Amino acid sequence: MSISINSITVDGRVLIGTSPPAPIAPVADFTGIPVSGTFPLAVQFTDSSTNSPTSWLWDFKNDGTATSTLQNPLYTYTTAGTFTVKLTATNSAGSNIATKTSYITVTSAVIAPVADFTANVTTGVTPLTVNFTDTSTNGPTSWAWDFENNGSTDSTLQNPSHIYTTGTYSVKLTSTNSAGSNPITKTNLITVTAPPTGQQSFITPGTFSFVAPAGVTSVCAVCVGGGGGGTTGTVYGFGNQGGGGGGALAWANNITVIPGNSYTVVVGAGGGAATVGGTSSFINTATVAAGGGGIRPQTGFGTTIFAPGGTVIAGSGGAGGNGGWTDSNAYGGGGGGAGGYTAAGGTGGRGNNTNLNPGGLSNGLNGAGGSGGGGAGGAAIPSGTANNTTTGGGGVGLLGTGTNGAGAVAAASNTGPAGGNGSGGTNGTDRRFGGIYGGGGGGLTSSGGPFGQPGGGGAVRIIWGPGRSFPSNAA
């Protein structure tokens, strides 16, 4: 008897017979170590297929460009990305494919940043807001800004803003990531200047344009309305003559403007005989505006109505003084003073009343002093003088609060002075005319002579610059 692996033979006869087992196709599988990292990344692949494959085909990027036929290859990835890996395992019974999607992740190596940045503006007037933008390379993860390069960290934002005052500044940025830090300093990058200082006055009646200068975003303005004209009994009838009311003064600070833009300026005219003064304004009558002085209404003999002073329409300031009046066939009242920076102008002197003083020899009343830097009222001229008229009210200047105008004193001749001028105002070209700016014109007597006298013209002054404002810092 003999025995083999596949049969048993006894006395030359085969008693038991078997066939060799048929081969089975592989079941492909594999592992890789490591599966992530920075390039260059070397990955050791290990075949773990079953059913005894006899050949292998690796595709390390699943695109046919990187292959191997080794059972356990080593492959190095040299670029960043995410890669799918495919293994085809084969034996005599067939082939099988294992694909692992997004199996390998390769990232760039971390490199220390190269710091850099930009600024949206580098010059301007204070306060200057600068927006900084980080342009550093190599992926910084933190930032330290020193806006004045004085050794202190002012911001850790990536793209911060900073407000600068007057001066020249260097700016430093330090950019950092896990590989290290890198600083950059831009020397004298930011230059900030003080806002410009200046002024512009408009003293001729009419409508004009003010163009905001470069760098000017805020201005202050003062407006003086035109003085009202005096009235005369020759025109209105005896007893209706009187001085014109003074123009108001109005001011406002911190008026926002845009450099290069135009803004409307209106200068009110002084009223002619028996004519109201004009309103003066800047931008519009809701921003800053001063009304012109009024005239005495034609009310009839013996009444005690006077010409009203102009009013403050918008802003702060003082009303114009009322014009002086008379209530008989007598001598007209003095012009009202222009308004002051903090209070009203003085009232014009009242004319002589011949009904109360039958001899007609008594003086008219003195004008009242101005207040708040306002102009004073003009005096009434005494009776018995040729071409009797009263004097004009005092004007007011444009330079801010100053000395109050003094009331004019009734004189025994036609050479009596006009009302005193407040805050740098000046007399008109004739003592009977309203002062500059905004004084009311004097009234006329009831017996001959010229008509009532004109009021002083209005004005507008605009100023800008650090620390400048009305009423006290406007020089």
GUTORPA-382182 format. One record per residue (C-alpha): residue number from 1; residue in three letters; x, y, z. Coordinates in nm, 3 decimals. Layout:
REM GUTORPA-382182
nr / rest / u / v / w
NUM / ala / X / Y / Z .
...
//
This chain:
REM GUTORPA-382182
nr / rest / u / v / w
1 / met / 0.000 / 0.000 / 0.000 .
2 / ser / 0.112 / 0.351 / -0.080 .
3 / ile / -0.027 / 0.689 / 0.030 .
4 / ser / 0.006 / 1.022 / -0.152 .
5 / ile / -0.142 / 1.360 / -0.089 .
6 / asn / -0.408 / 1.316 / -0.351 .
7 / ser / -0.484 / 0.934 / -0.327 .
8 / ile / -0.440 / 0.602 / -0.143 .
9 / thr / -0.327 / 0.302 / -0.347 .
10 / val / -0.360 / -0.057 / -0.215 .
11 / asp / -0.226 / -0.353 / -0.419 .
12 / gly / -0.215 / -0.131 / -0.723 .
13 / arg / -0.568 / -0.004 / -0.678 .
14 / val / -0.658 / 0.363 / -0.608 .
15 / leu / -0.897 / 0.364 / -0.318 .
16 / ile / -0.939 / 0.741 / -0.249 .
17 / gly / -0.870 / 1.036 / -0.493 .
18 / thr / -0.874 / 1.423 / -0.441 .
19 / ser / -0.802 / 1.732 / -0.667 .
20 / pro / -0.583 / 2.036 / -0.571 .
21 / pro / -0.791 / 2.343 / -0.445 .
22 / ala / -0.877 / 2.609 / -0.708 .
23 / pro / -0.710 / 2.951 / -0.651 .
24 / ile / -0.925 / 3.249 / -0.530 .
25 / ala / -0.893 / 3.615 / -0.656 .
26 / pro / -0.739 / 3.857 / -0.407 .
27 / val / -0.930 / 4.103 / -0.192 .
28 / ala / -0.716 / 4.417 / -0.222 .
29 / asp / -0.633 / 4.632 / 0.082 .
30 / phe / -0.348 / 4.843 / 0.210 .
31 / thr / -0.229 / 5.092 / 0.468 .
32 / gly / -0.007 / 5.398 / 0.450 .
33 / ile / 0.204 / 5.565 / 0.719 .
34 / pro / 0.183 / 5.862 / 0.765 .
35 / val / -0.133 / 5.982 / 0.595 .
36 / ser / -0.078 / 6.359 / 0.653 .
37 / gly / 0.202 / 6.609 / 0.688 .
38 / thr / 0.393 / 6.884 / 0.513 .
39 / phe / 0.568 / 6.831 / 0.184 .
40 / pro / 0.794 / 6.660 / 0.101 .
41 / leu / 0.595 / 6.379 / 0.266 .
42 / ala / 0.730 / 6.019 / 0.239 .
43 / val / 0.457 / 5.757 / 0.286 .
44 / gln / 0.530 / 5.386 / 0.338 .
45 / phe / 0.252 / 5.181 / 0.180 .
46 / thr / 0.197 / 4.821 / 0.300 .
47 / asp / -0.007 / 4.566 / 0.107 .
48 / ser / -0.262 / 4.390 / 0.329 .
49 / ser / -0.456 / 4.213 / 0.051 .
50 / thr / -0.582 / 3.859 / 0.113 .
51 / asn / -0.592 / 3.546 / -0.106 .
52 / ser / -0.227 / 3.566 / -0.199 .
53 / pro / -0.192 / 3.819 / -0.476 .
54 / thr / 0.111 / 3.766 / -0.691 .
55 / ser / 0.133 / 4.117 / -0.845 .
56 / trp / 0.043 / 4.466 / -0.745 .
57 / leu / -0.023 / 4.797 / -0.923 .
58 / trp / -0.025 / 5.112 / -0.717 .
59 / asp / -0.161 / 5.451 / -0.830 .
60 / phe / -0.061 / 5.699 / -0.563 .
61 / lys / -0.266 / 5.993 / -0.700 .
62 / asn / -0.544 / 5.795 / -0.874 .
63 / asp / -0.458 / 5.972 / -1.199 .
64 / gly / -0.216 / 5.733 / -1.366 .
65 / thr / 0.083 / 5.961 / -1.318 .
66 / ala / 0.245 / 5.804 / -1.011 .
67 / thr / 0.258 / 5.423 / -1.003 .
68 / ser / 0.452 / 5.129 / -0.860 .
69 / thr / 0.446 / 4.748 / -0.895 .
70 / leu / 0.621 / 4.677 / -0.567 .
71 / gln / 0.426 / 4.501 / -0.296 .
72 / asn / 0.518 / 4.756 / -0.028 .
73 / pro / 0.640 / 5.073 / -0.196 .
74 / leu / 0.763 / 5.401 / -0.046 .
75 / tyr / 0.630 / 5.713 / -0.222 .
76 / thr / 0.718 / 6.078 / -0.156 .
77 / tyr / 0.462 / 6.354 / -0.217 .
78 / thr / 0.629 / 6.679 / -0.320 .
79 / thr / 0.331 / 6.911 / -0.356 .
80 / ala / 0.051 / 7.014 / -0.127 .
81 / gly / -0.290 / 6.862 / -0.181 .
82 / thr / -0.529 / 6.582 / -0.092 .
83 / phe / -0.473 / 6.256 / -0.277 .
84 / thr / -0.675 / 5.939 / -0.346 .
85 / val / -0.474 / 5.611 / -0.358 .
86 / lys / -0.565 / 5.298 / -0.560 .
87 / leu / -0.418 / 4.944 / -0.537 .
88 / thr / -0.492 / 4.666 / -0.784 .
89 / ala / -0.400 / 4.322 / -0.643 .
90 / thr / -0.381 / 4.025 / -0.886 .
91 / asn / -0.326 / 3.648 / -0.887 .
92 / ser / -0.409 / 3.366 / -1.129 .
93 / ala / -0.773 / 3.378 / -1.026 .
94 / gly / -0.821 / 3.744 / -1.102 .
95 / ser / -0.778 / 4.102 / -0.980 .
96 / asn / -0.937 / 4.327 / -0.720 .
97 / ile / -0.914 / 4.704 / -0.670 .
98 / ala / -0.906 / 4.897 / -0.339 .
99 / thr / -0.949 / 5.277 / -0.365 .
100 / lys / -0.914 / 5.504 / -0.063 .
101 / thr / -1.054 / 5.849 / -0.139 .
102 / ser / -0.872 / 6.159 / -0.002 .
103 / tyr / -0.644 / 5.924 / 0.187 .
104 / ile / -0.328 / 6.137 / 0.191 .
105 / thr / -0.326 / 6.507 / 0.295 .
106 / val / -0.013 / 6.708 / 0.223 .
107 / thr / 0.028 / 7.069 / 0.336 .
108 / ser / 0.291 / 7.333 / 0.277 .
109 / ala / 0.560 / 7.367 / 0.533 .
110 / val / 0.507 / 7.663 / 0.770 .
111 / ile / 0.746 / 7.949 / 0.689 .
112 / ala / 0.794 / 8.259 / 0.898 .
113 / pro / 0.596 / 8.557 / 0.763 .
114 / val / 0.738 / 8.840 / 0.558 .
115 / ala / 0.565 / 9.143 / 0.709 .
116 / asp / 0.420 / 9.423 / 0.495 .
117 / phe / 0.123 / 9.659 / 0.497 .
118 / thr / -0.043 / 9.953 / 0.322 .
119 / ala / -0.223 / 10.267 / 0.445 .
120 / asn / -0.520 / 10.422 / 0.266 .
121 / val / -0.392 / 10.777 / 0.332 .
122 / thr / -0.054 / 10.904 / 0.445 .
123 / thr / -0.109 / 11.281 / 0.463 .
124 / gly / -0.392 / 11.506 / 0.582 .
125 / val / -0.509 / 11.743 / 0.850 .
126 / thr / -0.582 / 11.655 / 1.209 .
127 / pro / -0.771 / 11.450 / 1.312 .
128 / leu / -0.665 / 11.206 / 1.039 .
129 / thr / -0.810 / 10.855 / 1.034 .
130 / val / -0.582 / 10.602 / 0.864 .
131 / asn / -0.696 / 10.251 / 0.768 .
132 / phe / -0.414 / 9.995 / 0.759 .
133 / thr / -0.422 / 9.671 / 0.556 .
134 / asp / -0.194 / 9.375 / 0.631 .
135 / thr / -0.025 / 9.241 / 0.315 .
136 / ser / 0.219 / 9.004 / 0.487 .
137 / thr / 0.298 / 8.674 / 0.316 .
138 / asn / 0.344 / 8.315 / 0.442 .
139 / gly / 0.027 / 8.307 / 0.648 .
140 / pro / 0.074 / 8.508 / 0.965 .
141 / thr / -0.166 / 8.421 / 1.244 .
142 / ser / -0.112 / 8.724 / 1.471 .
143 / trp / -0.020 / 9.089 / 1.430 .
144 / ala / 0.125 / 9.361 / 1.654 .
145 / trp / 0.089 / 9.722 / 1.534 .
146 / asp / 0.284 / 10.015 / 1.675 .
147 / phe / 0.125 / 10.317 / 1.506 .
148 / glu / 0.378 / 10.569 / 1.636 .
149 / asn / 0.684 / 10.338 / 1.659 .
150 / asn / 0.724 / 10.421 / 2.026 .
151 / gly / 0.763 / 10.067 / 2.151 .
152 / ser / 0.404 / 10.001 / 2.256 .
153 / thr / 0.158 / 9.770 / 2.084 .
154 / asp / -0.147 / 9.974 / 1.983 .
155 / ser / -0.353 / 9.706 / 1.806 .
156 / thr / -0.353 / 9.330 / 1.743 .
157 / leu / -0.615 / 9.338 / 1.469 .
158 / gln / -0.512 / 9.227 / 1.124 .
159 / asn / -0.648 / 9.541 / 0.952 .
160 / pro / -0.686 / 9.819 / 1.211 .
161 / ser / -0.756 / 10.194 / 1.196 .
162 / his / -0.589 / 10.474 / 1.390 .
163 / ile / -0.663 / 10.845 / 1.440 .
164 / tyr / -0.358 / 11.072 / 1.422 .
165 / thr / -0.308 / 11.426 / 1.547 .
166 / thr / -0.055 / 11.677 / 1.416 .
167 / gly / 0.292 / 11.533 / 1.358 .
168 / thr / 0.501 / 11.290 / 1.151 .
169 / tyr / 0.485 / 10.922 / 1.241 .
170 / ser / 0.668 / 10.597 / 1.163 .
171 / val / 0.458 / 10.279 / 1.172 .
172 / lys / 0.575 / 9.929 / 1.269 .
173 / leu / 0.404 / 9.594 / 1.209 .
174 / thr / 0.523 / 9.259 / 1.346 .
175 / ser / 0.364 / 8.955 / 1.179 .
176 / thr / 0.387 / 8.614 / 1.347 .
177 / asn / 0.304 / 8.246 / 1.285 .
178 / ser / 0.425 / 7.917 / 1.429 .
179 / ala / 0.749 / 7.940 / 1.232 .
180 / gly / 0.849 / 8.279 / 1.368 .
181 / ser / 0.801 / 8.656 / 1.350 .
182 / asn / 0.903 / 8.933 / 1.113 .
183 / pro / 0.885 / 9.310 / 1.171 .
184 / ile / 0.865 / 9.595 / 0.921 .
185 / thr / 0.894 / 9.966 / 0.999 .
186 / lys / 0.796 / 10.236 / 0.752 .
187 / thr / 0.974 / 10.553 / 0.856 .
188 / asn / 0.791 / 10.887 / 0.848 .
189 / leu / 0.498 / 10.722 / 0.675 .
190 / ile / 0.220 / 10.943 / 0.815 .
191 / thr / 0.230 / 11.324 / 0.809 .
192 / val / -0.053 / 11.515 / 0.976 .
193 / thr / -0.080 / 11.893 / 0.965 .
194 / ala / -0.292 / 12.133 / 1.166 .
195 / pro / -0.610 / 12.253 / 0.996 .
196 / pro / -0.557 / 12.571 / 0.795 .
197 / thr / -0.642 / 12.904 / 0.956 .
198 / gly / -0.814 / 13.179 / 0.765 .
199 / gln / -1.109 / 13.409 / 0.721 .
200 / gln / -1.320 / 13.573 / 0.455 .
201 / ser / -1.545 / 13.879 / 0.492 .
202 / phe / -1.834 / 13.987 / 0.271 .
203 / ile / -1.928 / 14.354 / 0.321 .
204 / thr / -2.100 / 14.449 / -0.005 .
205 / pro / -2.475 / 14.389 / -0.027 .
206 / gly / -2.565 / 14.097 / -0.250 .
207 / thr / -2.546 / 13.719 / -0.285 .
208 / phe / -2.209 / 13.547 / -0.302 .
209 / ser / -2.046 / 13.203 / -0.286 .
210 / phe / -1.801 / 13.089 / -0.023 .
211 / val / -1.582 / 12.796 / -0.130 .
212 / ala / -1.454 / 12.590 / 0.163 .
213 / pro / -1.072 / 12.574 / 0.140 .
214 / ala / -0.880 / 12.248 / 0.121 .
215 / gly / -0.859 / 12.078 / 0.458 .
216 / val / -1.139 / 12.287 / 0.610 .
217 / thr / -1.432 / 12.083 / 0.738 .
218 / ser / -1.574 / 12.323 / 0.998 .
219 / val / -1.619 / 12.702 / 1.002 .
220 / cys / -1.769 / 12.972 / 1.223 .
221 / ala / -1.972 / 13.263 / 1.089 .
222 / val / -2.111 / 13.597 / 1.207 .
223 / cys / -2.385 / 13.785 / 1.022 .
224 / val / -2.501 / 14.145 / 1.074 .
225 / gly / -2.829 / 14.256 / 0.921 .
226 / gly / -2.856 / 14.591 / 0.746 .
227 / gly / -2.973 / 14.889 / 0.954 .
228 / gly / -3.318 / 15.028 / 0.885 .
229 / gly / -3.348 / 15.371 / 0.721 .
230 / gly / -3.483 / 15.675 / 0.906 .
231 / thr / -3.823 / 15.820 / 0.821 .
232 / thr / -3.926 / 16.178 / 0.770 .
233 / gly / -4.237 / 16.377 / 0.840 .
234 / thr / -4.210 / 16.531 / 0.494 .
235 / val / -4.304 / 16.195 / 0.348 .
236 / tyr / -4.499 / 16.025 / 0.625 .
237 / gly / -4.667 / 16.325 / 0.775 .
238 / phe / -4.575 / 16.525 / 1.081 .
239 / gly / -4.530 / 16.312 / 1.388 .
240 / asn / -4.426 / 16.000 / 1.195 .
241 / gln / -4.056 / 16.064 / 1.169 .
242 / gly / -3.812 / 15.838 / 1.353 .
243 / gly / -3.476 / 15.663 / 1.342 .
244 / gly / -3.439 / 15.322 / 1.178 .
245 / gly / -3.390 / 15.008 / 1.383 .
246 / gly / -3.043 / 14.857 / 1.412 .
247 / gly / -2.961 / 14.532 / 1.234 .
248 / ala / -2.930 / 14.216 / 1.444 .
249 / leu / -2.606 / 14.025 / 1.491 .
250 / ala / -2.607 / 13.642 / 1.479 .
251 / trp / -2.320 / 13.396 / 1.503 .
252 / ala / -2.271 / 13.018 / 1.498 .
253 / asn / -1.974 / 12.787 / 1.546 .
254 / asn / -1.881 / 12.441 / 1.420 .
255 / ile / -2.069 / 12.465 / 1.092 .
256 / thr / -1.983 / 12.156 / 0.889 .
257 / val / -1.854 / 12.216 / 0.536 .
258 / ile / -1.693 / 12.002 / 0.268 .
259 / pro / -1.364 / 12.121 / 0.121 .
260 / gly / -1.416 / 12.251 / -0.232 .
261 / asn / -1.792 / 12.287 / -0.198 .
262 / ser / -1.965 / 12.625 / -0.245 .
263 / tyr / -2.199 / 12.778 / 0.014 .
264 / thr / -2.432 / 13.074 / -0.023 .
265 / val / -2.359 / 13.404 / 0.151 .
266 / val / -2.622 / 13.681 / 0.158 .
267 / val / -2.530 / 14.032 / 0.275 .
268 / gly / -2.825 / 14.252 / 0.363 .
269 / ala / -2.820 / 14.610 / 0.242 .
270 / gly / -2.868 / 14.906 / 0.473 .
271 / gly / -3.216 / 15.048 / 0.428 .
272 / gly / -3.254 / 15.373 / 0.239 .
273 / ala / -3.486 / 15.643 / 0.362 .
274 / ala / -3.795 / 15.475 / 0.505 .
275 / thr / -3.668 / 15.132 / 0.387 .
276 / val / -3.606 / 14.826 / 0.602 .
277 / gly / -3.259 / 14.676 / 0.625 .
278 / gly / -3.182 / 14.346 / 0.454 .
279 / thr / -3.126 / 14.007 / 0.619 .
280 / ser / -2.773 / 13.863 / 0.617 .
281 / ser / -2.716 / 13.487 / 0.626 .
282 / phe / -2.467 / 13.206 / 0.570 .
283 / ile / -2.573 / 12.888 / 0.383 .
284 / asn / -2.941 / 12.958 / 0.459 .
285 / thr / -3.162 / 13.129 / 0.715 .
286 / ala / -3.175 / 12.808 / 0.922 .
287 / thr / -2.796 / 12.796 / 0.972 .
288 / val / -2.706 / 13.148 / 1.084 .
289 / ala / -2.901 / 13.460 / 0.994 .
290 / ala / -2.951 / 13.814 / 1.126 .
291 / gly / -3.254 / 14.024 / 1.038 .
292 / gly / -3.232 / 14.380 / 0.916 .
293 / gly / -3.359 / 14.679 / 1.114 .
294 / gly / -3.714 / 14.798 / 1.061 .
295 / ile / -3.864 / 15.141 / 0.998 .
296 / arg / -4.123 / 15.336 / 1.187 .
297 / pro / -4.470 / 15.250 / 1.056 .
298 / gln / -4.687 / 15.531 / 0.917 .
299 / thr / -4.926 / 15.538 / 1.206 .
300 / gly / -5.049 / 15.895 / 1.231 .
301 / phe / -4.969 / 16.196 / 1.439 .
302 / gly / -4.905 / 16.163 / 1.811 .
303 / thr / -4.847 / 15.787 / 1.839 .
304 / thr / -4.553 / 15.629 / 2.017 .
305 / ile / -4.461 / 15.364 / 1.763 .
306 / phe / -4.092 / 15.308 / 1.689 .
307 / ala / -3.885 / 15.125 / 1.428 .
308 / pro / -3.801 / 14.775 / 1.561 .
309 / gly / -3.449 / 14.642 / 1.567 .
310 / gly / -3.370 / 14.334 / 1.360 .
311 / thr / -3.399 / 13.994 / 1.524 .
312 / val / -3.169 / 13.692 / 1.546 .
313 / ile / -3.324 / 13.448 / 1.297 .
314 / ala / -3.079 / 13.161 / 1.349 .
315 / gly / -2.777 / 13.131 / 1.576 .
316 / ser / -2.678 / 13.323 / 1.888 .
317 / gly / -2.623 / 13.695 / 1.930 .
318 / gly / -2.825 / 14.011 / 1.993 .
319 / ala / -3.114 / 14.198 / 1.838 .
320 / gly / -3.070 / 14.543 / 1.692 .
321 / gly / -3.168 / 14.845 / 1.900 .
322 / asn / -3.503 / 15.008 / 1.834 .
323 / gly / -3.508 / 15.342 / 1.653 .
324 / gly / -3.589 / 15.663 / 1.843 .
325 / trp / -3.930 / 15.823 / 1.779 .
326 / thr / -4.125 / 16.143 / 1.820 .
327 / asp / -4.492 / 16.192 / 1.886 .
328 / ser / -4.545 / 16.542 / 1.750 .
329 / asn / -4.452 / 16.797 / 1.488 .
330 / ala / -4.100 / 16.782 / 1.616 .
331 / tyr / -3.761 / 16.628 / 1.558 .
332 / gly / -3.707 / 16.270 / 1.452 .
333 / gly / -3.549 / 16.007 / 1.677 .
334 / gly / -3.195 / 15.867 / 1.651 .
335 / gly / -3.110 / 15.540 / 1.478 .
336 / gly / -3.095 / 15.218 / 1.678 .
337 / gly / -2.757 / 15.057 / 1.737 .
338 / ala / -2.656 / 14.727 / 1.577 .
339 / gly / -2.696 / 14.414 / 1.785 .
340 / gly / -2.415 / 14.283 / 2.004 .
341 / tyr / -2.255 / 13.941 / 2.037 .
342 / thr / -2.433 / 13.863 / 2.363 .
343 / ala / -2.712 / 14.123 / 2.390 .
344 / ala / -2.908 / 14.386 / 2.200 .
345 / gly / -2.782 / 14.712 / 2.056 .
346 / gly / -2.873 / 15.048 / 2.212 .
347 / thr / -3.203 / 15.224 / 2.147 .
348 / gly / -3.197 / 15.548 / 1.948 .
349 / gly / -3.261 / 15.877 / 2.131 .
350 / arg / -3.617 / 16.005 / 2.128 .
351 / gly / -3.687 / 16.332 / 1.942 .
352 / asn / -3.791 / 16.657 / 2.110 .
353 / asn / -4.165 / 16.686 / 2.173 .
354 / thr / -4.285 / 17.037 / 2.096 .
355 / asn / -4.627 / 16.964 / 2.239 .
356 / leu / -4.472 / 16.913 / 2.579 .
357 / asn / -4.218 / 17.189 / 2.529 .
358 / pro / -4.407 / 17.466 / 2.348 .
359 / gly / -4.100 / 17.685 / 2.299 .
360 / gly / -3.941 / 17.412 / 2.090 .
361 / leu / -3.606 / 17.476 / 2.252 .
362 / ser / -3.553 / 17.160 / 2.453 .
363 / asn / -3.300 / 16.898 / 2.346 .
364 / gly / -3.401 / 16.553 / 2.231 .
365 / leu / -3.299 / 16.256 / 2.444 .
366 / asn / -2.958 / 16.093 / 2.441 .
367 / gly / -2.913 / 15.751 / 2.275 .
368 / ala / -2.869 / 15.443 / 2.493 .
369 / gly / -2.538 / 15.258 / 2.510 .
370 / gly / -2.501 / 14.923 / 2.335 .
371 / ser / -2.446 / 14.594 / 2.517 .
372 / gly / -2.266 / 14.269 / 2.449 .
373 / gly / -2.030 / 14.460 / 2.222 .
374 / gly / -2.321 / 14.613 / 2.033 .
375 / gly / -2.354 / 14.957 / 1.878 .
376 / ala / -2.520 / 15.249 / 2.059 .
377 / gly / -2.829 / 15.445 / 1.967 .
378 / gly / -2.796 / 15.784 / 1.798 .
379 / ala / -2.915 / 16.101 / 1.970 .
380 / ala / -3.195 / 16.334 / 1.869 .
381 / ile / -3.078 / 16.678 / 1.761 .
382 / pro / -3.223 / 16.969 / 1.962 .
383 / ser / -3.480 / 17.202 / 1.814 .
384 / gly / -3.389 / 17.533 / 1.658 .
385 / thr / -3.116 / 17.404 / 1.425 .
386 / ala / -3.114 / 17.421 / 1.048 .
387 / asn / -3.220 / 17.108 / 0.856 .
388 / asn / -3.269 / 16.935 / 1.184 .
389 / thr / -3.203 / 16.563 / 1.176 .
390 / thr / -3.096 / 16.304 / 1.426 .
391 / thr / -2.779 / 16.100 / 1.421 .
392 / gly / -2.742 / 15.740 / 1.312 .
393 / gly / -2.708 / 15.444 / 1.542 .
394 / gly / -2.368 / 15.290 / 1.605 .
395 / gly / -2.246 / 14.992 / 1.408 .
396 / val / -2.082 / 14.670 / 1.525 .
397 / gly / -1.759 / 14.504 / 1.414 .
398 / leu / -1.701 / 14.149 / 1.295 .
399 / leu / -1.409 / 14.048 / 1.518 .
400 / gly / -1.602 / 13.918 / 1.817 .
401 / thr / -1.701 / 14.064 / 2.151 .
402 / gly / -1.541 / 14.399 / 2.222 .
403 / thr / -1.615 / 14.735 / 2.380 .
404 / asn / -1.979 / 14.838 / 2.394 .
405 / gly / -2.079 / 15.144 / 2.196 .
406 / ala / -2.167 / 15.453 / 2.403 .
407 / gly / -2.493 / 15.635 / 2.353 .
408 / ala / -2.470 / 15.956 / 2.150 .
409 / val / -2.543 / 16.279 / 2.340 .
410 / ala / -2.794 / 16.529 / 2.202 .
411 / ala / -2.597 / 16.835 / 2.098 .
412 / ala / -2.700 / 17.195 / 2.050 .
413 / ser / -2.599 / 17.195 / 1.686 .
414 / asn / -2.600 / 16.976 / 1.382 .
415 / thr / -2.249 / 16.857 / 1.461 .
416 / gly / -2.347 / 16.614 / 1.734 .
417 / pro / -2.185 / 16.269 / 1.710 .
418 / ala / -2.342 / 15.951 / 1.590 .
419 / gly / -2.399 / 15.662 / 1.826 .
420 / gly / -2.086 / 15.485 / 1.945 .
421 / asn / -1.970 / 15.174 / 1.760 .
422 / gly / -1.929 / 14.845 / 1.942 .
423 / ser / -1.670 / 14.572 / 1.892 .
424 / gly / -1.469 / 14.756 / 1.631 .
425 / gly / -1.757 / 14.896 / 1.428 .
426 / thr / -1.709 / 15.227 / 1.248 .
427 / asn / -1.912 / 15.536 / 1.167 .
428 / gly / -2.090 / 15.576 / 0.840 .
429 / thr / -1.973 / 15.837 / 0.588 .
430 / asp / -2.206 / 16.088 / 0.755 .
431 / arg / -2.288 / 16.116 / 1.126 .
432 / arg / -2.656 / 16.092 / 1.036 .
433 / phe / -2.611 / 15.758 / 0.862 .
434 / gly / -2.618 / 15.425 / 1.039 .
435 / gly / -2.279 / 15.299 / 1.156 .
436 / ile / -2.091 / 15.011 / 0.995 .
437 / tyr / -2.214 / 14.748 / 1.027 .
438 / gly / -2.589 / 14.745 / 1.090 .
439 / gly / -2.653 / 15.084 / 1.255 .
440 / gly / -2.998 / 15.235 / 1.204 .
441 / gly / -3.028 / 15.561 / 1.007 .
442 / gly / -3.134 / 15.883 / 1.177 .
443 / gly / -3.484 / 16.026 / 1.140 .
444 / leu / -3.553 / 16.374 / 0.996 .
445 / thr / -3.732 / 16.675 / 1.135 .
446 / ser / -4.077 / 16.765 / 1.015 .
447 / ser / -3.969 / 17.089 / 0.859 .
448 / gly / -3.765 / 17.070 / 0.544 .
449 / gly / -3.426 / 16.921 / 0.484 .
450 / pro / -3.337 / 16.587 / 0.331 .
451 / phe / -3.536 / 16.272 / 0.374 .
452 / gly / -3.456 / 16.021 / 0.651 .
453 / gln / -3.105 / 15.885 / 0.655 .
454 / pro / -2.985 / 15.542 / 0.535 .
455 / gly / -2.898 / 15.259 / 0.766 .
456 / gly / -2.554 / 15.097 / 0.777 .
457 / gly / -2.498 / 14.798 / 0.552 .
458 / gly / -2.487 / 14.443 / 0.676 .
459 / ala / -2.192 / 14.202 / 0.660 .
460 / val / -2.089 / 13.836 / 0.690 .
461 / arg / -1.753 / 13.709 / 0.818 .
462 / ile / -1.645 / 13.345 / 0.807 .
463 / ile / -1.347 / 13.214 / 1.005 .
464 / trp / -1.174 / 12.877 / 1.045 .
465 / gly / -0.878 / 12.730 / 1.226 .
466 / pro / -0.789 / 12.565 / 1.558 .
467 / gly / -0.931 / 12.739 / 1.863 .
468 / arg / -1.120 / 13.003 / 1.668 .
469 / ser / -1.484 / 13.069 / 1.752 .
470 / phe / -1.737 / 13.338 / 1.825 .
471 / pro / -1.795 / 13.537 / 2.031 .
472 / ser / -1.461 / 13.566 / 2.208 .
473 / asn / -1.191 / 13.394 / 1.997 .
474 / ala / -1.263 / 13.535 / 1.655 .
475 / ala / -0.981 / 13.780 / 1.589 .
//
